[in-house]
């Protein structure tokens, strides 16, 4: 089960080779289209600072926030789980991870993580 997080952990040469493929090996499509942040094919507006904060969850009745650096250090499965959450911050202070950390979540252009 290969995904964008798996690809991002490859070495630079492997990433370049996989991103350069012109035929998709799976049902999700070409890596350069699906994993735009890793393949560096994102529209120019796809950017994140490691300090970007996102709404993580409610804890004891209060909003609990994390940043993109914290998210990037989680396991592949945990990153995917957090990025797919559509939790909305009740105070509207910070967005969900998919919007706040588009590079880590591989969500350039609003595309969900693969």
Protein Blocks (a to p, Z undefined) as FASTA:
>chain_A
ZZfklmmmpcfklmmmmmmpcbdfbfnbpfklmmmmlnopacfklccdfklccdfbdeeh
iacdddfklmmmmcfklmmmmmmpccdcfklmaccfklmmmmlnopgghiacZZ
